[in-house]
């Protein structure tokens, strides 16, 4: 038996917290280990509860989920973050993903999909499809997009040819197993390439790689 995925719920709405707790507690392999009502409570809650995954409301009245995600993901050994939102084209969502969140969920997502997302992110996978990434970037086009594209292209050029191949497939939403099959290498080798390219690009997860690939116009 493996240990259950430990989840911290951060939302200022008590009904949302209660609903998420009920959904997550229905699974034997997921455990809700704590709650917080504001982004400002996150550091202490993470230290006390040691979650694997944080479900983070993006809009809270004092410290919002964006600031809390940026602060949390900037630390070594940080838990994975899934941001919660009401709007799928929310500017804050794209900024949170750039800051290191592993994906996002709409608050009306069906229970089975919420559980799937938590399990997937806890296992080290992104839960953001290339289509969703493309839609987010299209809907929330930041000023200075040309500069963003240039920086992304330059960053990808720092990679070796094989690392770049892996990065482009990450940008297209491929899993490690799919990348291994497409590039005729072992899954262990793919994981090694992913680890190295994350270090070279100074990124901390696959979603950030996917966004970089989209920024560079290579997805």
N, C-alpha and C positions, 0 to 999 in steps of 0.2 A: 504494500500500500504506500502511495506517495502522499506527502503532506498536502492538505488542501491549499488552494490559492488564497492568500490572505488579502482582503480588500478593505480599504479605507474609503468611506463615502464622505464627500465634501459638498454640501449644498445648504443654502440658507432656508430652504423650504422644508419644513418638517414632514409634510406629506410625501414629498419626493424621496426624502431619506427613508421613510417608512416603507414606501413601495419598493425601492431598490433593495432594501434589507430583506423584505419578504421574498422577492424574486431570487436573490442570490442565496438565501438560506435554504431554498428548496433543493439545492444541489448538494450532494455529498462531498464533492471535490472543491467546493468554494466556501470560505468562511468570512463573514463580515467581522472585522476585528476592531472597528472603531468608526466614529463619526465626528465631523467637524462642521461648523455652521458658517465659516468664513475662511478665506484664504490665509488670513493672518494666524489662524490656529493650526495650519498645516505642519510647520516645522516641529512643533511640540507633539502633535498627534502622530506624525511619522516616527519620531524618536521613541514614543511610548508604545506604539502598536506594531511597528516593523512590518508594514504591508508589502506585498509583492506588487500590487496594483492600486492606484488611486483613481477613483471615479470623481472627476473634478468639474463642478459647475463652472461655466465660463463667466457668468455674470452674477456677481455678488456685491452687496452695497458698500462694503469697506475695502477689503483687499480682494480684487477679482481673481478669477481662475487663471488668467493670463500671467499676471504678476507672480502668483503662487507657483505656476508651472515653470516659469523662467528661473525662479529662485531654487526650486526643488531640483530640476534637471541639471542645474549647474554644479551639483554636488556629486562627489564620488559615491558609487553604490546606491544611487537614488532609485526608488521604485519606478515602475512604468506608470505613465499617466494616460488615462482616457478622458478627454474633455466631454462634458455634457452640454448640449445646447438646444435651443428651440428652433433655430434657423440654420439650415444646411449651408447657406452662403454667408455666414457670419464672418466679418473681418477678423474678429478675435480668434476664430477657429484656425484660420490659416496662420496667424501669428503664433498661436500656441503650438501648432505642428512644427513651425520653423524653430520654435524654442525647445523642441524635444518631446512633445506629446506623441504617443504611438498611434493615435487615431482619435476619432470622435464618434459620439452616439447622439442621435436625436432623442429627446426625452420621451417620445412616443414609440421608441423602438420596441418591437415585440420581445417578451421575456426570454425566449429561447435564443434570440440573436444577441441579447445583452450577455447572457452566459457564455455564448460562443466567443464573443469579443474578449471577455475577461480571460478565458482559457487561452485564446490565441496569443494575446499580448503577453500573458504570463510565461508562455512558452518561447518568447523571443521573436515572434512574428509581428509584422505590421498588420493593421486591419483596415487599410485604406486602399481602395481600388484605384488604378490609374485614371479611370473615368472620373471618379470623385475628385482626385487631385487636380485634374485638368479643369473641371468645372469650378473648383474653388479659386484657382489662379485666374481663370477667365472672369469670374464674377467680382473678384476682389483685386483687380489689377492695381498695383501700387504705382505712385509717381516714380519716375526714374527707372521704368521697366527695362530700358535699353542697358542701363548700367548694371542692373541685376543679371541680365542675360550675359553680358560680357564677363562679369565675375564668375558666373557659373561655368561658362566655357573654359575660362582660364583654369578654374579649379579641376575640371575633368581632365585637362591636359597634363596635370601633375601626376596622373595615375599611369601605371604601366598599361600596355595594350590589353592584357588579360584582365586586370582590375577594372579597366574601363568597360570591357565587355560585360563583366558582372554587374557593374553599376547601371549600365543601360538596361539590363534585364530586370534589375530591381525596380527601376523606374517604370517598367512595364508590368509590374505587379507579380513577377514570377517568384515562386517559393525557392528555397535552396535546392530541393529535389528537382524541380523543373529546370533550374539553371544548370545543375549538374548534367542532366540528360541532354540539354541543348548544346552545352559546351564540351561534352564528352569528358567529364572529370568527376571525381568522387564528391559526395556531399561534404566530407571533411575538408577537401581542398577548397570548395566554394566558401565554407565557413571561414577558412583562413584568409581567403581573398577579401571577404566582407570585413573581417576584423582589421586587416591592413588598410583598406581603403577608407574606413571610418576614421582611423588615426590620421591618415594623410589629409583627409578633407576636414578634419577637426569637427566631425559630426558624431552624434551619439546614438543614432538608430537608423533603421531602414527607411522610415518615412522621410527623414531629412534628405537622404540620398535621392529618393524618388522626386522630392520637390526640386532638388538641385538639377536633376536630369530634365524635369519639365521646364525649369527656368532657362536651361541651356537650349531648349527647343529640340531635344533629342528623344523625347518620349513618343 
